[in-house]
Amino acid sequence: MSNPAPFNPPVRSLMGPGPSNCAPSVLQSLSKPMLGHLDPEFVRMMEEIKSMQRAVMQTKNLMTFPVSGTGSAGMEFCLVNLLEPGDEVIIGVNGVFGGRMCDLAERCGAKVTKVSSDWGRIIEPQQIADALKQTPKPKLVAVVHAETSTGALTPVEEVSKLVREAGALFLIDTVTSLAGCPVKIDEWGVDAVYSGTQKCLSCPPGLAPVSLSERALKVATSRRTKVQSWYLDVNLLAGYWGEERVYHHTAPISMNYALHEALRLVLEEGLEARFARHRENHLALKAALDVMKLKIMSQEGHQLWQLNAVQVPEGVDEAGVRKQLLTQYGIEVGAGLGPMKGKIWRVGLMGATSTRDNVVKFVQAFGDILNAGGYTCDTKAAVAAAK
Amino acid sequence: MSNPAPFNPPVRSLMGPGPSNCAPSVLQSLSKPMLGHLDPEFVRMMEEIKSMQRAVMQTKNLMTFPVSGTGSAGMEFCLVNLLEPGDEVIIGVNGVFGGRMCDLAERCGAKVTKVSSDWGRIIEPQQIADALKQTPKPKLVAVVHAETSTGALTPVEEVSKLVREAGALFLIDTVTSLAGCPVKIDEWGVDAVYSGTQKCLSCPPGLAPVSLSERALKVATSRRTKVQSWYLDVNLLAGYWGEERVYHHTAPISMNYALHEALRLVLEEGLEARFARHRENHLALKAALDVMKLKIMSQEGHQLWQLNAVQVPEGVDEAGVRKQLLTQYGIEVGAGLGPMKGKIWRVGLMGATSTRDNVVKFVQAFGDILNAGGYTCDTKAAVAAAK
């Protein structure tokens, strides 16, 4: 075998479901010199990450840190630490990620009650209220805040009240919501939360910011059985991310540099300004889609700003359009997953990718491709609407 | 809270148990533009990683790829996929990492037979032979090839024959050995192997190169029970790293860039040349230690080239020496773990860190610090011996 050449990735506009584009200073931070995972300077930086992550998650939870894996490792972290065999859980399923939580909870030996909505719709608080009548004393209730597979934003604050009244722990998936729209862990009474770095934080994938409330932590530290994962056991991780600094595993040093810089940029912009930017660019895209007579498939009134699931019109080649966007315009958008395959394009406007320039660039390219493929729309008017 | 300043890590000579220093081109690769995890260019690069990883592991195993976590996630990947509740396993324990495997295997519900050696000593093949008499039909036998906590290299090839005869699967930990000394997965008849990126591969921590033989893969794909980890389930991971490219989790893109470049550099240097370099620099360090009347604690004849466990002489302040090395000379060495705490310094010569210049620089600094602290040794002669 001859040795491959150095890899030089093309420059893309990453307008899919993540990863999003990273700010230049985030990419540059990755190249900084390596440090040991117990180096006093690295430890100092870990404290800054924890503190900034708390600010972005709007929580005072001490157990707030990035798990050394991608968002799904964050999901697994929450479930394996909180669940034991025989526990009853209620999980909202309105897309891929609710389904994944059910799979994972079952691997923990839990008895899962699924609360399902059609893909694209939210989990209605009333559905959780009904489920709580059937399973009045669950240990945990979990919902996906922002479903990346459909672009629907479930009103978790309303669900939280019901869960509290039932005395259960409340877990939410904020992989796509965090740093793109309000996520208020303490105000909403959330006990466990996980996210990913590669969405609205605009950091490369590889870490999963998580947070556990004191109540959740108490459950995790007073289990009957050992956590089934060693890598994700919070009882062990607390020794490294806490004050003792006991070696557990070797933290991904460079990825933590990147998260530090990405969190810094979020706070520098300010949460409210960042949310407003995400909202405005979503509205600009939506205005253009209206002109093009294209629809967002997720429930009106609950559409995500950072992920737009655009319905593929009758007769249009979904994969062909995606391929042309990528190869001719350097724009990546996402395909539909599961039952949405071939039915939607997922257009992400996350973090650094959420700019008016990107919206306009996308609308122009998208309109041109659709018209060339036989779907007639007024690209010029759509671009004007987006500006 | 005021926003922290950008983080600028100091430049260190990383001569501990890992992470090691990275080559400049590896660090630069991390800053390259982000790509989607299903981008055709990224997928092409994944194939190159798999192919290069096979070359470095000296295997033809198709299921050879990097797990999206650090070395310990690689350990967990192997054990959760191969073990089911009630399975019998034999694990060699001669340091921290054998102990960690026992903990993990127990979390999988396995019945663990520990084969223990004193820390610093190897697992003797005869010990495995004896254990096989007590537990004649184990599902799996596992040993640590290179114990990072003690610097001992167990002769796994000899163990392998015994394991084969017993019809068990053979698992080895090559976190510290891979790319620093011979690791011959196919020739040695190893069924499952995991490693880390931050040791002799000189890539940042964050990925765990793993490989499963066809035999091991068959065990993992024909289980009675689901794998207890979703994140590490090879039945799901195979869909992404195999030919289907089904979305599982979002791969850590930048970390894969770095691994691609690190593997490239290993193959460019050549395995034999790389091993020789590690050996020579170890011998240079050992010659200097001899002059200084300092001993390596691991078993003579089985001492690792890449990690040297130097015994702390009577009356010398172990932590104080380490701190001075770091703060005055920018040299990181490791402390002893568990029962070795305060008794050894772990001096790593891994990957890009393994240079004669680093050996000399370390010997000079170390000798100066020891002499200032009351341990008399001939630093000048030691440096001469190292050159």
Chai-1 contact restraints between the chains, C-beta under 6 A:
chainA,res_idxA,chainB,res_idxB,connection_type,confidence,min_distance_angstrom,max_distance_angstrom,comment,restraint_id
A,N3,B,L267,contact,1.0,0.0,6.0,A-B,restraint_1
A,N3,B,E268,contact,1.0,0.0,6.0,A-B,restraint_2
A,P4,B,E48,contact,1.0,0.0,6.0,A-B,restraint_3
A,F7,B,M45,contact,1.0,0.0,6.0,A-B,restraint_4
A,F7,B,H260,contact,1.0,0.0,6.0,A-B,restraint_5
A,P9,B,K32,contact,1.0,0.0,6.0,A-B,restraint_6
A,P9,B,P33,contact,1.0,0.0,6.0,A-B,restraint_7
A,P9,B,L35,contact,1.0,0.0,6.0,A-B,restraint_8
A,P9,B,E41,contact,1.0,0.0,6.0,A-B,restraint_9
A,P10,B,E41,contact,1.0,0.0,6.0,A-B,restraint_10
A,V11,B,P33,contact,1.0,0.0,6.0,A-B,restraint_11
A,G16,B,G36,contact,1.0,0.0,6.0,A-B,restraint_12
A,P19,B,M34,contact,1.0,0.0,6.0,A-B,restraint_13
A,N21,B,M34,contact,1.0,0.0,6.0,A-B,restraint_14
A,C22,B,M34,contact,1.0,0.0,6.0,A-B,restraint_15
A,L27,B,S31,contact,1.0,0.0,6.0,A-B,restraint_16
A,Q28,B,S31,contact,1.0,0.0,6.0,A-B,restraint_17
A,L30,B,L30,contact,1.0,0.0,6.0,A-B,restraint_18
A,L30,B,S31,contact,1.0,0.0,6.0,A-B,restraint_19
A,L30,B,S254,contact,1.0,0.0,6.0,A-B,restraint_20
A,S31,B,L27,contact,1.0,0.0,6.0,A-B,restraint_21
A,S31,B,Q28,contact,1.0,0.0,6.0,A-B,restraint_22
A,S31,B,L30,contact,1.0,0.0,6.0,A-B,restraint_23
A,S31,B,S31,contact,1.0,0.0,6.0,A-B,restraint_24
A,K32,B,P9,contact,1.0,0.0,6.0,A-B,restraint_25
A,P33,B,P9,contact,1.0,0.0,6.0,A-B,restraint_26
A,P33,B,V11,contact,1.0,0.0,6.0,A-B,restraint_27
A,M34,B,P19,contact,1.0,0.0,6.0,A-B,restraint_28
A,M34,B,N21,contact,1.0,0.0,6.0,A-B,restraint_29
A,M34,B,C22,contact,1.0,0.0,6.0,A-B,restraint_30
A,L35,B,P9,contact,1.0,0.0,6.0,A-B,restraint_31
A,G36,B,G16,contact,1.0,0.0,6.0,A-B,restraint_32
A,G36,B,E332,contact,1.0,0.0,6.0,A-B,restraint_33
A,E41,B,P9,contact,1.0,0.0,6.0,A-B,restraint_34
A,E41,B,P10,contact,1.0,0.0,6.0,A-B,restraint_35
A,M45,B,F7,contact,1.0,0.0,6.0,A-B,restraint_36
A,E48,B,P4,contact,1.0,0.0,6.0,A-B,restraint_37
A,S68,B,G69,contact,1.0,0.0,6.0,A-B,restraint_38
A,S68,B,T70,contact,1.0,0.0,6.0,A-B,restraint_39
A,G69,B,S68,contact,1.0,0.0,6.0,A-B,restraint_40
A,G69,B,G69,contact,1.0,0.0,6.0,A-B,restraint_41
A,T70,B,S68,contact,1.0,0.0,6.0,A-B,restraint_42
A,T70,B,H249,contact,1.0,0.0,6.0,A-B,restraint_43
A,T70,B,T250,contact,1.0,0.0,6.0,A-B,restraint_44
A,S72,B,Y231,contact,1.0,0.0,6.0,A-B,restraint_45
A,S72,B,H249,contact,1.0,0.0,6.0,A-B,restraint_46
A,A73,B,Y231,contact,1.0,0.0,6.0,A-B,restraint_47
A,E76,B,W230,contact,1.0,0.0,6.0,A-B,restraint_48
A,E76,B,Y231,contact,1.0,0.0,6.0,A-B,restraint_49
A,D103,B,W230,contact,1.0,0.0,6.0,A-B,restraint_50
A,L104,B,W230,contact,1.0,0.0,6.0,A-B,restraint_51
A,R107,B,K226,contact,1.0,0.0,6.0,A-B,restraint_52
A,R107,B,Q228,contact,1.0,0.0,6.0,A-B,restraint_53
A,R107,B,W230,contact,1.0,0.0,6.0,A-B,restraint_54
A,Q198,B,T250,contact,1.0,0.0,6.0,A-B,restraint_55
A,P204,B,I253,contact,1.0,0.0,6.0,A-B,restraint_56
A,P204,B,S254,contact,1.0,0.0,6.0,A-B,restraint_57
A,P205,B,T250,contact,1.0,0.0,6.0,A-B,restraint_58
A,P205,B,P252,contact,1.0,0.0,6.0,A-B,restraint_59
A,P205,B,I253,contact,1.0,0.0,6.0,A-B,restraint_60
A,G206,B,G206,contact,1.0,0.0,6.0,A-B,restraint_61
A,G206,B,P252,contact,1.0,0.0,6.0,A-B,restraint_62
A,G206,B,M255,contact,1.0,0.0,6.0,A-B,restraint_63
A,K226,B,R107,contact,1.0,0.0,6.0,A-B,restraint_64
A,Q228,B,R107,contact,1.0,0.0,6.0,A-B,restraint_65
A,Q228,B,Q228,contact,1.0,0.0,6.0,A-B,restraint_66
A,W230,B,E76,contact,1.0,0.0,6.0,A-B,restraint_67
A,W230,B,D103,contact,1.0,0.0,6.0,A-B,restraint_68
A,W230,B,L104,contact,1.0,0.0,6.0,A-B,restraint_69
A,W230,B,R107,contact,1.0,0.0,6.0,A-B,restraint_70
A,Y231,B,S72,contact,1.0,0.0,6.0,A-B,restraint_71
A,Y231,B,A73,contact,1.0,0.0,6.0,A-B,restraint_72
A,Y231,B,E76,contact,1.0,0.0,6.0,A-B,restraint_73
A,H249,B,T70,contact,1.0,0.0,6.0,A-B,restraint_74
A,H249,B,S72,contact,1.0,0.0,6.0,A-B,restraint_75
A,T250,B,T70,contact,1.0,0.0,6.0,A-B,restraint_76
A,T250,B,Q198,contact,1.0,0.0,6.0,A-B,restraint_77
A,T250,B,P205,contact,1.0,0.0,6.0,A-B,restraint_78
A,P252,B,P205,contact,1.0,0.0,6.0,A-B,restraint_79
A,P252,B,G206,contact,1.0,0.0,6.0,A-B,restraint_80
A,I253,B,P204,contact,1.0,0.0,6.0,A-B,restraint_81
A,I253,B,P205,contact,1.0,0.0,6.0,A-B,restraint_82
A,S254,B,L30,contact,1.0,0.0,6.0,A-B,restraint_83
A,S254,B,P204,contact,1.0,0.0,6.0,A-B,restraint_84
A,M255,B,G206,contact,1.0,0.0,6.0,A-B,restraint_85
A,H260,B,F7,contact,1.0,0.0,6.0,A-B,restraint_86
A,L267,B,N3,contact,1.0,0.0,6.0,A-B,restraint_87
A,E268,B,N3,contact,1.0,0.0,6.0,A-B,restraint_88
A,E332,B,G36,contact,1.0,0.0,6.0,A-B,restraint_89
